[in-house]
């Protein structure tokens, strides 16, 4: 079957990459588990494919998710502790927690909007 593909694709495209570029392309190829030819063909010819580094996107979304989880834990602890404390003593800490939560939600919203814009441009 591999020889059939080679017969159908008789045209060769040549190009040069520096060492850093080659490492980046190889890393992406290995992450996706595909051949160099398939990677280049899909990135250049498939208009539906986004040029997004999935590793970076997942790392960023994971970071934001961990921050939101941490904030949720802080909120839960605050409300548990507030039963034993006076409201005036802990008013400052709840404002900081809520501000941090809103900041992380904004970061998440921004990344999702960027992703949607890139998807929109491809359609």
C-alpha positions as CSV (number, residue, x, y, z in Angstrom):
1,X,0.0,0.0,0.0
2,X,2.9,2.4,0.8
3,X,4.2,2.0,-2.8
4,X,0.8,3.0,-4.2
5,X,1.0,6.2,-2.2
6,X,4.4,6.9,-3.6
7,X,3.3,6.3,-7.1
8,X,0.4,8.7,-6.7
9,X,2.7,11.3,-5.2
10,X,5.6,11.6,-7.6
11,X,6.4,15.3,-7.0
12,X,9.0,16.1,-4.4
13,X,9.2,19.4,-2.5
14,X,12.6,20.4,-1.0
15,X,13.4,22.9,1.6
16,X,15.9,23.7,4.3
17,X,15.4,24.2,8.0
18,X,17.9,25.2,10.6
19,X,18.5,22.9,13.6
20,X,16.0,24.6,15.8
21,X,13.3,24.5,13.2
22,X,14.0,20.9,12.5
23,X,13.8,20.0,16.2
24,X,10.4,21.8,16.4
25,X,9.0,20.0,13.4
26,X,10.3,16.7,14.6
27,X,8.8,17.3,18.1
28,X,5.3,18.1,16.6
29,X,5.6,15.0,14.3
30,X,6.4,12.8,17.3
31,X,3.6,14.3,19.4
32,X,1.1,13.6,16.7
33,X,2.6,10.2,15.9
34,X,2.7,10.8,12.1
35,X,5.3,10.8,9.4
36,X,7.1,14.0,8.3
37,X,5.4,13.9,4.9
38,X,1.9,13.5,6.5
39,X,2.6,16.4,8.9
40,X,3.8,18.8,6.2
41,X,1.0,17.7,3.9
42,X,-1.7,18.2,6.6
43,X,-0.3,21.5,7.8
44,X,0.0,23.0,4.3
45,X,-3.0,21.5,2.5
46,X,-5.8,20.9,5.0
47,X,-7.6,24.2,5.6
48,X,-9.5,22.8,8.6
49,X,-6.3,22.1,10.6
50,X,-5.4,24.8,13.1
51,X,-1.8,25.8,13.6
52,X,-2.0,25.4,17.3
53,X,0.6,23.7,19.5
54,X,-1.7,21.3,21.4
55,X,0.9,20.8,24.1
56,X,1.1,24.5,24.8
57,X,-2.7,24.9,24.7
58,X,-3.2,22.0,27.1
59,X,-0.5,23.3,29.4
60,X,-2.1,26.8,29.5
61,X,-5.6,25.4,30.1
62,X,-4.3,23.1,32.7
63,X,-2.6,26.0,34.5
64,X,-5.8,28.0,34.5
65,X,-7.8,25.0,35.7
66,X,-5.4,24.4,38.6
67,X,-5.6,28.1,39.6
68,X,-9.4,28.0,39.5
69,X,-9.4,24.8,41.6
70,X,-7.0,26.4,44.1
71,X,-9.3,29.4,44.4
72,X,-12.4,27.1,44.8
73,X,-10.5,25.4,47.7
74,X,-9.7,28.8,49.2
75,X,-13.3,29.8,49.0
76,X,-14.5,26.6,50.6
77,X,-12.0,27.1,53.4
78,X,-13.0,30.7,53.8
79,X,-16.7,29.9,54.2
80,X,-15.9,27.1,56.6
81,X,-13.7,29.4,58.6
82,X,-16.1,32.3,58.5
83,X,-18.5,30.5,60.7
84,X,-15.9,30.7,63.5
85,X,-14.7,34.3,62.7
86,X,-16.3,37.7,62.6
87,X,-17.2,39.0,59.2
88,X,-15.1,42.1,59.5
89,X,-11.9,40.2,60.1
90,X,-12.1,38.2,56.9
91,X,-13.7,40.7,54.5
92,X,-10.3,41.6,53.0
93,X,-9.3,38.0,52.3
94,X,-12.6,37.1,50.5
95,X,-12.2,40.1,48.2
96,X,-8.7,38.9,47.2
97,X,-9.9,35.4,46.5
98,X,-12.8,36.7,44.4
99,X,-10.5,39.0,42.5
100,X,-8.1,36.1,41.8
101,X,-11.0,34.0,40.6
102,X,-12.3,36.6,38.2
103,X,-8.7,37.1,36.9
104,X,-8.4,33.4,36.1
105,X,-11.9,33.3,34.5
106,X,-10.8,36.2,32.3
107,X,-7.6,34.4,31.2
108,X,-9.7,31.3,30.4
109,X,-12.2,33.3,28.4
110,X,-9.4,35.1,26.5
111,X,-7.8,31.8,25.5
112,X,-11.1,30.3,24.4
113,X,-11.9,33.4,22.4
114,X,-8.5,33.3,20.6
115,X,-9.1,29.6,19.8
116,X,-12.6,30.4,18.4
117,X,-11.2,33.2,16.3
118,X,-8.7,30.9,14.8
119,X,-11.3,28.3,14.1
120,X,-13.6,30.9,12.5
121,X,-10.8,32.0,10.2
122,X,-10.4,28.4,9.0
123,X,-14.0,27.7,8.2
